[in-house]
Amino acid sequence: MQEKEVAITTEFIKLEAFLKFAGAVSTGGEAKNLIQDSLVRVNGEVCTMRGKKLRPGDTVELRNDRLTVR
């Protein structure tokens, strides 16, 4: 599993935007499909909410990537 830290400059970022910002997906549509297909985990739990607010310390897993919000 590849681990990466992604720094944000705001209080939170929505899951769908985070996946695109972090470079884990190339389009918002790809992010939407992965989330709706239950292929994304937030803090170890499957998350199907595209608008889920992520804050520093949260982790996101998809495919073979683990992204940590900083």
HTML snippet that shows the backbone in 3Dmol.js (N, CA, C, O; Angstrom):
<script src="https://3Dmol.org/build/3Dmol-min.js"></script>
<div id="view" style="width:600px;height:400px;position:relative"></div>
<script>
const pdb = `
ATOM      1  N   MET A   1       0.852  -1.182   0.000  1.00  0.00           N
ATOM      2  CA  MET A   1       0.000   0.000   0.000  1.00  0.00           C
ATOM      3  C   MET A   1       0.894   1.239   0.000  1.00  0.00           C
ATOM      4  O   MET A   1       1.861   1.329   0.756  1.00  0.00           O
ATOM      5  N   GLN A   2       0.550   2.179  -0.854  1.00  0.00           N
ATOM      6  CA  GLN A   2       1.303   3.430  -0.950  1.00  0.00           C
ATOM      7  C   GLN A   2       0.662   4.464  -0.033  1.00  0.00           C
ATOM      8  O   GLN A   2      -0.550   4.674  -0.073  1.00  0.00           O
ATOM      9  N   GLU A   3       1.483   5.107   0.792  1.00  0.00           N
ATOM     10  CA  GLU A   3       0.967   6.115   1.716  1.00  0.00           C
ATOM     11  C   GLU A   3       1.448   7.496   1.289  1.00  0.00           C
ATOM     12  O   GLU A   3       2.581   7.670   0.838  1.00  0.00           O
ATOM     13  N   LYS A   4       0.551   8.477   1.443  1.00  0.00           N
ATOM     14  CA  LYS A   4       0.863   9.842   1.029  1.00  0.00           C
ATOM     15  C   LYS A   4       0.135  10.810   1.950  1.00  0.00           C
ATOM     16  O   LYS A   4      -1.017  10.576   2.317  1.00  0.00           O
ATOM     17  N   GLU A   5       0.798  11.887   2.321  1.00  0.00           N
ATOM     18  CA  GLU A   5       0.162  12.950   3.098  1.00  0.00           C
ATOM     19  C   GLU A   5      -0.185  14.089   2.154  1.00  0.00           C
ATOM     20  O   GLU A   5       0.616  14.477   1.304  1.00  0.00           O
ATOM     21  N   VAL A   6      -1.401  14.622   2.318  1.00  0.00           N
ATOM     22  CA  VAL A   6      -1.868  15.708   1.463  1.00  0.00           C
ATOM     23  C   VAL A   6      -2.268  16.875   2.352  1.00  0.00           C
ATOM     24  O   VAL A   6      -3.189  16.765   3.162  1.00  0.00           O
ATOM     25  N   ALA A   7      -1.571  17.990   2.194  1.00  0.00           N
ATOM     26  CA  ALA A   7      -1.840  19.170   3.021  1.00  0.00           C
ATOM     27  C   ALA A   7      -2.968  20.002   2.422  1.00  0.00           C
ATOM     28  O   ALA A   7      -3.008  20.243   1.215  1.00  0.00           O
ATOM     29  N   ILE A   8      -3.881  20.434   3.285  1.00  0.00           N
ATOM     30  CA  ILE A   8      -4.930  21.356   2.859  1.00  0.00           C
ATOM     31  C   ILE A   8      -4.739  22.659   3.619  1.00  0.00           C
ATOM     32  O   ILE A   8      -4.116  22.689   4.680  1.00  0.00           O
ATOM     33  N   THR A   9      -5.277  23.725   3.068  1.00  0.00           N
ATOM     34  CA  THR A   9      -5.097  25.034   3.708  1.00  0.00           C
ATOM     35  C   THR A   9      -6.404  25.575   4.272  1.00  0.00           C
ATOM     36  O   THR A   9      -6.470  26.718   4.722  1.00  0.00           O
ATOM     37  N   THR A  10      -7.443  24.746   4.243  1.00  0.00           N
ATOM     38  CA  THR A  10      -8.746  25.149   4.752  1.00  0.00           C
ATOM     39  C   THR A  10      -9.099  24.271   5.944  1.00  0.00           C
ATOM     40  O   THR A  10      -8.387  23.311   6.239  1.00  0.00           O
ATOM     41  N   GLU A  11     -10.185  24.589   6.626  1.00  0.00           N
ATOM     42  CA  GLU A  11     -10.600  23.819   7.794  1.00  0.00           C
ATOM     43  C   GLU A  11     -10.977  22.394   7.418  1.00  0.00           C
ATOM     44  O   GLU A  11     -10.711  21.458   8.171  1.00  0.00           O
ATOM     45  N   PHE A  12     -11.600  22.229   6.246  1.00  0.00           N
ATOM     46  CA  PHE A  12     -11.991  20.905   5.772  1.00  0.00           C
ATOM     47  C   PHE A  12     -12.027  20.899   4.250  1.00  0.00           C
ATOM     48  O   PHE A  12     -11.961  21.949   3.611  1.00  0.00           O
ATOM     49  N   ILE A  13     -12.131  19.707   3.683  1.00  0.00           N
ATOM     50  CA  ILE A  13     -12.296  19.538   2.241  1.00  0.00           C
ATOM     51  C   ILE A  13     -13.258  18.378   2.032  1.00  0.00           C
ATOM     52  O   ILE A  13     -13.218  17.394   2.771  1.00  0.00           O
ATOM     53  N   LYS A  14     -14.113  18.486   1.042  1.00  0.00           N
ATOM     54  CA  LYS A  14     -15.071  17.415   0.781  1.00  0.00           C
ATOM     55  C   LYS A  14     -14.362  16.240   0.108  1.00  0.00           C
ATOM     56  O   LYS A  14     -13.426  16.420  -0.671  1.00  0.00           O
ATOM     57  N   LEU A  15     -14.829  15.042   0.425  1.00  0.00           N
ATOM     58  CA  LEU A  15     -14.189  13.812  -0.047  1.00  0.00           C
ATOM     59  C   LEU A  15     -13.978  13.809  -1.555  1.00  0.00           C
ATOM     60  O   LEU A  15     -12.875  13.532  -2.026  1.00  0.00           O
ATOM     61  N   GLU A  16     -15.015  14.113  -2.306  1.00  0.00           N
ATOM     62  CA  GLU A  16     -14.913  14.083  -3.763  1.00  0.00           C
ATOM     63  C   GLU A  16     -13.815  15.034  -4.253  1.00  0.00           C
ATOM     64  O   GLU A  16     -13.021  14.670  -5.121  1.00  0.00           O
ATOM     65  N   ALA A  17     -13.772  16.239  -3.703  1.00  0.00           N
ATOM     66  CA  ALA A  17     -12.752  17.222  -4.083  1.00  0.00           C
ATOM     67  C   ALA A  17     -11.365  16.769  -3.632  1.00  0.00           C
ATOM     68  O   ALA A  17     -10.379  16.990  -4.335  1.00  0.00           O
ATOM     69  N   PHE A  18     -11.287  16.136  -2.461  1.00  0.00           N
ATOM     70  CA  PHE A  18     -10.002  15.676  -1.932  1.00  0.00           C
ATOM     71  C   PHE A  18      -9.366  14.639  -2.847  1.00  0.00           C
ATOM     72  O   PHE A  18      -8.164  14.691  -3.105  1.00  0.00           O
ATOM     73  N   LEU A  19     -10.167  13.697  -3.339  1.00  0.00           N
ATOM     74  CA  LEU A  19      -9.622  12.657  -4.212  1.00  0.00           C
ATOM     75  C   LEU A  19      -9.006  13.268  -5.471  1.00  0.00           C
ATOM     76  O   LEU A  19      -7.956  12.827  -5.941  1.00  0.00           O
ATOM     77  N   LYS A  20      -9.659  14.262  -5.995  1.00  0.00           N
ATOM     78  CA  LYS A  20      -9.137  14.939  -7.191  1.00  0.00           C
ATOM     79  C   LYS A  20      -7.912  15.788  -6.832  1.00  0.00           C
ATOM     80  O   LYS A  20      -6.907  15.750  -7.542  1.00  0.00           O
ATOM     81  N   PHE A  21      -7.987  16.548  -5.742  1.00  0.00           N
ATOM     82  CA  PHE A  21      -6.885  17.395  -5.285  1.00  0.00           C
ATOM     83  C   PHE A  21      -5.626  16.573  -5.017  1.00  0.00           C
ATOM     84  O   PHE A  21      -4.516  17.006  -5.328  1.00  0.00           O
ATOM     85  N   ALA A  22      -5.806  15.385  -4.437  1.00  0.00           N
ATOM     86  CA  ALA A  22      -4.678  14.530  -4.079  1.00  0.00           C
ATOM     87  C   ALA A  22      -4.101  13.794  -5.285  1.00  0.00           C
ATOM     88  O   ALA A  22      -3.037  13.183  -5.190  1.00  0.00           O
ATOM     89  N   GLY A  23      -4.803  13.852  -6.423  1.00  0.00           N
ATOM     90  CA  GLY A  23      -4.325  13.164  -7.615  1.00  0.00           C
ATOM     91  C   GLY A  23      -4.669  11.691  -7.649  1.00  0.00           C
ATOM     92  O   GLY A  23      -4.129  10.943  -8.464  1.00  0.00           O
ATOM     93  N   ALA A  24      -5.573  11.262  -6.760  1.00  0.00           N
ATOM     94  CA  ALA A  24      -5.971   9.849  -6.709  1.00  0.00           C
ATOM     95  C   ALA A  24      -6.903   9.493  -7.862  1.00  0.00           C
ATOM     96  O   ALA A  24      -6.990   8.331  -8.257  1.00  0.00           O
ATOM     97  N   VAL A  25      -7.600  10.492  -8.402  1.00  0.00           N
ATOM     98  CA  VAL A  25      -8.471  10.319  -9.565  1.00  0.00           C
ATOM     99  C   VAL A  25      -8.207  11.471 -10.518  1.00  0.00           C
ATOM    100  O   VAL A  25      -7.669  12.504 -10.119  1.00  0.00           O
ATOM    101  N   SER A  26      -8.584  11.295 -11.777  1.00  0.00           N
ATOM    102  CA  SER A  26      -8.328  12.360 -12.747  1.00  0.00           C
ATOM    103  C   SER A  26      -9.526  13.269 -12.960  1.00  0.00           C
ATOM    104  O   SER A  26      -9.378  14.397 -13.431  1.00  0.00           O
ATOM    105  N   THR A  27     -10.737  12.774 -12.609  1.00  0.00           N
ATOM    106  CA  THR A  27     -11.928  13.603 -12.794  1.00  0.00           C
ATOM    107  C   THR A  27     -12.866  13.477 -11.598  1.00  0.00           C
ATOM    108  O   THR A  27     -12.803  12.518 -10.829  1.00  0.00           O
ATOM    109  N   GLY A  28     -13.732  14.469 -11.466  1.00  0.00           N
ATOM    110  CA  GLY A  28     -14.750  14.404 -10.421  1.00  0.00           C
ATOM    111  C   GLY A  28     -15.710  13.245 -10.656  1.00  0.00           C
ATOM    112  O   GLY A  28     -16.203  12.641  -9.703  1.00  0.00           O
ATOM    113  N   GLY A  29     -15.975  12.934 -11.923  1.00  0.00           N
ATOM    114  CA  GLY A  29     -16.857  11.810 -12.249  1.00  0.00           C
ATOM    115  C   GLY A  29     -16.279  10.484 -11.791  1.00  0.00           C
ATOM    116  O   GLY A  29     -17.007   9.617 -11.307  1.00  0.00           O
ATOM    117  N   GLU A  30     -14.976  10.326 -11.941  1.00  0.00           N
ATOM    118  CA  GLU A  30     -14.312   9.106 -11.477  1.00  0.00           C
ATOM    119  C   GLU A  30     -14.428   8.995  -9.959  1.00  0.00           C
ATOM    120  O   GLU A  30     -14.698   7.917  -9.428  1.00  0.00           O
ATOM    121  N   ALA A  31     -14.223  10.113  -9.266  1.00  0.00           N
ATOM    122  CA  ALA A  31     -14.350  10.132  -7.806  1.00  0.00           C
ATOM    123  C   ALA A  31     -15.773   9.747  -7.401  1.00  0.00           C
ATOM    124  O   ALA A  31     -15.970   8.924  -6.507  1.00  0.00           O
ATOM    125  N   LYS A  32     -16.756  10.344  -8.063  1.00  0.00           N
ATOM    126  CA  LYS A  32     -18.161  10.062  -7.765  1.00  0.00           C
ATOM    127  C   LYS A  32     -18.455   8.573  -7.913  1.00  0.00           C
ATOM    128  O   LYS A  32     -19.100   7.979  -7.049  1.00  0.00           O
ATOM    129  N   ASN A  33     -17.989   7.969  -8.998  1.00  0.00           N
ATOM    130  CA  ASN A  33     -18.256   6.549  -9.235  1.00  0.00           C
ATOM    131  C   ASN A  33     -17.598   5.662  -8.187  1.00  0.00           C
ATOM    132  O   ASN A  33     -18.221   4.719  -7.701  1.00  0.00           O
ATOM    133  N   LEU A  34     -16.350   5.949  -7.830  1.00  0.00           N
ATOM    134  CA  LEU A  34     -15.659   5.145  -6.821  1.00  0.00           C
ATOM    135  C   LEU A  34     -16.373   5.228  -5.473  1.00  0.00           C
ATOM    136  O   LEU A  34     -16.527   4.224  -4.778  1.00  0.00           O
ATOM    137  N   ILE A  35     -16.805   6.435  -5.116  1.00  0.00           N
ATOM    138  CA  ILE A  35     -17.493   6.636  -3.836  1.00  0.00           C
ATOM    139  C   ILE A  35     -18.836   5.921  -3.845  1.00  0.00           C
ATOM    140  O   ILE A  35     -19.167   5.222  -2.887  1.00  0.00           O
ATOM    141  N   GLN A  36     -19.616   6.086  -4.913  1.00  0.00           N
ATOM    142  CA  GLN A  36     -20.942   5.451  -4.995  1.00  0.00           C
ATOM    143  C   GLN A  36     -20.847   3.930  -5.051  1.00  0.00           C
ATOM    144  O   GLN A  36     -21.771   3.235  -4.628  1.00  0.00           O
ATOM    145  N   ASP A  37     -19.727   3.403  -5.576  1.00  0.00           N
ATOM    146  CA  ASP A  37     -19.544   1.950  -5.662  1.00  0.00           C
ATOM    147  C   ASP A  37     -18.930   1.367  -4.398  1.00  0.00           C
ATOM    148  O   ASP A  37     -18.504   0.212  -4.389  1.00  0.00           O
ATOM    149  N   SER A  38     -18.881   2.168  -3.318  1.00  0.00           N
ATOM    150  CA  SER A  38     -18.368   1.726  -2.008  1.00  0.00           C
ATOM    151  C   SER A  38     -16.908   1.278  -2.068  1.00  0.00           C
ATOM    152  O   SER A  38     -16.520   0.344  -1.366  1.00  0.00           O
ATOM    153  N   LEU A  39     -16.105   1.927  -2.887  1.00  0.00           N
ATOM    154  CA  LEU A  39     -14.700   1.551  -3.031  1.00  0.00           C
ATOM    155  C   LEU A  39     -13.755   2.482  -2.276  1.00  0.00           C
ATOM    156  O   LEU A  39     -12.535   2.361  -2.387  1.00  0.00           O
ATOM    157  N   VAL A  40     -14.330   3.415  -1.503  1.00  0.00           N
ATOM    158  CA  VAL A  40     -13.521   4.380  -0.759  1.00  0.00           C
ATOM    159  C   VAL A  40     -13.801   4.214   0.735  1.00  0.00           C
ATOM    160  O   VAL A  40     -14.950   4.107   1.164  1.00  0.00           O
ATOM    161  N   ARG A  41     -12.719   4.196   1.513  1.00  0.00           N
ATOM    162  CA  ARG A  41     -12.852   4.118   2.970  1.00  0.00           C
ATOM    163  C   ARG A  41     -12.321   5.404   3.585  1.00  0.00           C
ATOM    164  O   ARG A  41     -11.284   5.924   3.172  1.00  0.00           O
ATOM    165  N   VAL A  42     -13.045   5.909   4.577  1.00  0.00           N
ATOM    166  CA  VAL A  42     -12.600   7.073   5.332  1.00  0.00           C
ATOM    167  C   VAL A  42     -12.433   6.617   6.781  1.00  0.00           C
ATOM    168  O   VAL A  42     -13.380   6.135   7.402  1.00  0.00           O
ATOM    169  N   ASN A  43     -11.239   6.770   7.303  1.00  0.00           N
ATOM    170  CA  ASN A  43     -10.915   6.332   8.676  1.00  0.00           C
ATOM    171  C   ASN A  43     -11.317   4.876   8.899  1.00  0.00           C
ATOM    172  O   ASN A  43     -11.827   4.516   9.960  1.00  0.00           O
ATOM    173  N   GLY A  44     -11.078   4.037   7.873  1.00  0.00           N
ATOM    174  CA  GLY A  44     -11.315   2.602   7.990  1.00  0.00           C
ATOM    175  C   GLY A  44     -12.729   2.147   7.699  1.00  0.00           C
ATOM    176  O   GLY A  44     -12.992   0.945   7.704  1.00  0.00           O
ATOM    177  N   GLU A  45     -13.649   3.062   7.446  1.00  0.00           N
ATOM    178  CA  GLU A  45     -15.052   2.707   7.192  1.00  0.00           C
ATOM    179  C   GLU A  45     -15.432   3.087   5.762  1.00  0.00           C
ATOM    180  O   GLU A  45     -15.048   4.147   5.270  1.00  0.00           O
ATOM    181  N   VAL A  46     -16.193   2.208   5.099  1.00  0.00           N
ATOM    182  CA  VAL A  46     -16.672   2.526   3.754  1.00  0.00           C
ATOM    183  C   VAL A  46     -17.509   3.797   3.817  1.00  0.00           C
ATOM    184  O   VAL A  46     -18.365   3.940   4.691  1.00  0.00           O
ATOM    185  N   CYS A  47     -17.262   4.715   2.893  1.00  0.00           N
ATOM    186  CA  CYS A  47     -17.986   5.983   2.858  1.00  0.00           C
ATOM    187  C   CYS A  47     -18.589   6.171   1.473  1.00  0.00           C
ATOM    188  O   CYS A  47     -17.882   6.108   0.467  1.00  0.00           O
ATOM    189  N   THR A  48     -19.896   6.403   1.425  1.00  0.00           N
ATOM    190  CA  THR A  48     -20.577   6.627   0.146  1.00  0.00           C
ATOM    191  C   THR A  48     -21.096   8.064   0.037  1.00  0.00           C
ATOM    192  O   THR A  48     -21.913   8.370  -0.832  1.00  0.00           O
ATOM    193  N   MET A  49     -20.623   8.929   0.909  1.00  0.00           N
ATOM    194  CA  MET A  49     -21.059  10.339   0.896  1.00  0.00           C
ATOM    195  C   MET A  49     -20.001  11.183   0.190  1.00  0.00           C
ATOM    196  O   MET A  49     -18.911  11.389   0.723  1.00  0.00           O
ATOM    197  N   ARG A  50     -20.321  11.672  -1.010  1.00  0.00           N
ATOM    198  CA  ARG A  50     -19.366  12.474  -1.773  1.00  0.00           C
ATOM    199  C   ARG A  50     -18.999  13.754  -1.044  1.00  0.00           C
ATOM    200  O   ARG A  50     -17.881  14.248  -1.181  1.00  0.00           O
ATOM    201  N   GLY A  51     -19.931  14.293  -0.273  1.00  0.00           N
ATOM    202  CA  GLY A  51     -19.702  15.556   0.425  1.00  0.00           C
ATOM    203  C   GLY A  51     -19.141  15.404   1.822  1.00  0.00           C
ATOM    204  O   GLY A  51     -19.093  16.378   2.573  1.00  0.00           O
ATOM    205  N   LYS A  52     -18.711  14.197   2.193  1.00  0.00           N
ATOM    206  CA  LYS A  52     -18.138  13.961   3.520  1.00  0.00           C
ATOM    207  C   LYS A  52     -17.006  14.948   3.769  1.00  0.00           C
ATOM    208  O   LYS A  52     -16.089  15.065   2.955  1.00  0.00           O
ATOM    209  N   LYS A  53     -17.068  15.657   4.890  1.00  0.00           N
ATOM    210  CA  LYS A  53     -16.042  16.646   5.212  1.00  0.00           C
ATOM    211  C   LYS A  53     -14.836  15.957   5.843  1.00  0.00           C
ATOM    212  O   LYS A  53     -14.958  15.250   6.844  1.00  0.00           O
ATOM    213  N   LEU A  54     -13.690  16.173   5.247  1.00  0.00           N
ATOM    214  CA  LEU A  54     -12.443  15.626   5.768  1.00  0.00           C
ATOM    215  C   LEU A  54     -11.662  16.736   6.442  1.00  0.00           C
ATOM    216  O   LEU A  54     -11.591  17.861   5.947  1.00  0.00           O
ATOM    217  N   ARG A  55     -11.086  16.402   7.565  1.00  0.00           N
ATOM    218  CA  ARG A  55     -10.281  17.362   8.320  1.00  0.00           C
ATOM    219  C   ARG A  55      -8.894  16.769   8.563  1.00  0.00           C
ATOM    220  O   ARG A  55      -8.716  15.557   8.442  1.00  0.00           O
ATOM    221  N   PRO A  56      -7.910  17.604   8.905  1.00  0.00           N
ATOM    222  CA  PRO A  56      -6.570  17.071   9.162  1.00  0.00           C
ATOM    223  C   PRO A  56      -6.601  15.906  10.151  1.00  0.00           C
ATOM    224  O   PRO A  56      -7.262  15.959  11.188  1.00  0.00           O
ATOM    225  N   GLY A  57      -5.861  14.852   9.794  1.00  0.00           N
ATOM    226  CA  GLY A  57      -5.812  13.639  10.605  1.00  0.00           C
ATOM    227  C   GLY A  57      -6.658  12.513  10.035  1.00  0.00           C
ATOM    228  O   GLY A  57      -6.442  11.346  10.364  1.00  0.00           O
ATOM    229  N   ASP A  58      -7.633  12.855   9.171  1.00  0.00           N
ATOM    230  CA  ASP A  58      -8.455  11.818   8.542  1.00  0.00           C
ATOM    231  C   ASP A  58      -7.635  11.053   7.509  1.00  0.00           C
ATOM    232  O   ASP A  58      -6.723  11.608   6.897  1.00  0.00           O
ATOM    233  N   THR A  59      -7.966   9.770   7.318  1.00  0.00           N
ATOM    234  CA  THR A  59      -7.306   8.966   6.297  1.00  0.00           C
ATOM    235  C   THR A  59      -8.339   8.474   5.300  1.00  0.00           C
ATOM    236  O   THR A  59      -9.480   8.175   5.651  1.00  0.00           O
ATOM    237  N   VAL A  60      -7.912   8.398   4.053  1.00  0.00           N
ATOM    238  CA  VAL A  60      -8.761   7.936   2.959  1.00  0.00           C
ATOM    239  C   VAL A  60      -8.019   6.800   2.261  1.00  0.00           C
ATOM    240  O   VAL A  60      -6.838   6.927   1.940  1.00  0.00           O
ATOM    241  N   GLU A  61      -8.718   5.686   2.027  1.00  0.00           N
ATOM    242  CA  GLU A  61      -8.119   4.561   1.336  1.00  0.00           C
ATOM    243  C   GLU A  61      -8.925   4.229   0.089  1.00  0.00           C
ATOM    244  O   GLU A  61     -10.154   4.166   0.136  1.00  0.00           O
ATOM    245  N   LEU A  62      -8.237   4.017  -1.016  1.00  0.00           N
ATOM    246  CA  LEU A  62      -8.843   3.501  -2.223  1.00  0.00           C
ATOM    247  C   LEU A  62      -7.759   2.845  -3.041  1.00  0.00           C
ATOM    248  O   LEU A  62      -6.599   3.257  -3.023  1.00  0.00           O
ATOM    249  N   ARG A  63      -8.160   1.821  -3.754  1.00  0.00           N
ATOM    250  CA  ARG A  63      -7.206   1.011  -4.520  1.00  0.00           C
ATOM    251  C   ARG A  63      -6.074   0.612  -3.579  1.00  0.00           C
ATOM    252  O   ARG A  63      -6.326   0.013  -2.534  1.00  0.00           O
ATOM    253  N   ASN A  64      -4.840   0.933  -3.931  1.00  0.00           N
ATOM    254  CA  ASN A  64      -3.708   0.607  -3.055  1.00  0.00           C
ATOM    255  C   ASN A  64      -3.099   1.856  -2.447  1.00  0.00           C
ATOM    256  O   ASN A  64      -1.902   1.889  -2.158  1.00  0.00           O
ATOM    257  N   ASP A  65      -3.907   2.876  -2.254  1.00  0.00           N
ATOM    258  CA  ASP A  65      -3.412   4.140  -1.696  1.00  0.00           C
ATOM    259  C   ASP A  65      -4.051   4.443  -0.347  1.00  0.00           C
ATOM    260  O   ASP A  65      -5.236   4.189  -0.132  1.00  0.00           O
ATOM    261  N   ARG A  66      -3.249   4.988   0.552  1.00  0.00           N
ATOM    262  CA  ARG A  66      -3.755   5.533   1.807  1.00  0.00           C
ATOM    263  C   ARG A  66      -3.308   6.987   1.859  1.00  0.00           C
ATOM    264  O   ARG A  66      -2.115   7.286   1.900  1.00  0.00           O
ATOM    265  N   LEU A  67      -4.279   7.874   1.857  1.00  0.00           N
ATOM    266  CA  LEU A  67      -4.021   9.312   1.856  1.00  0.00           C
ATOM    267  C   LEU A  67      -4.389   9.881   3.211  1.00  0.00           C
ATOM    268  O   LEU A  67      -5.481   9.621   3.715  1.00  0.00           O
ATOM    269  N   THR A  68      -3.504  10.646   3.804  1.00  0.00           N
ATOM    270  CA  THR A  68      -3.765  11.271   5.090  1.00  0.00           C
ATOM    271  C   THR A  68      -3.876  12.776   4.898  1.00  0.00           C
ATOM    272  O   THR A  68      -3.012  13.399   4.282  1.00  0.00           O
ATOM    273  N   VAL A  69      -4.945  13.350   5.430  1.00  0.00           N
ATOM    274  CA  VAL A  69      -5.159  14.787   5.332  1.00  0.00           C
ATOM    275  C   VAL A  69      -4.274  15.485   6.359  1.00  0.00           C
ATOM    276  O   VAL A  69      -4.277  15.116   7.533  1.00  0.00           O
ATOM    277  N   ARG A  70      -3.533  16.467   5.934  1.00  0.00           N
ATOM    278  CA  ARG A  70      -2.663  17.257   6.836  1.00  0.00           C
ATOM    279  C   ARG A  70      -2.996  18.715   6.725  1.00  0.00           C
ATOM    280  O   ARG A  70      -2.382  19.542   7.399  1.00  0.00           O
TER     281      ARG A  70
END
`;
const viewer = $3Dmol.createViewer("view");
viewer.addModel(pdb, "pdb");
viewer.setStyle({}, {cartoon: {color: "spectrum"}});
viewer.zoomTo();
viewer.render();
</script>
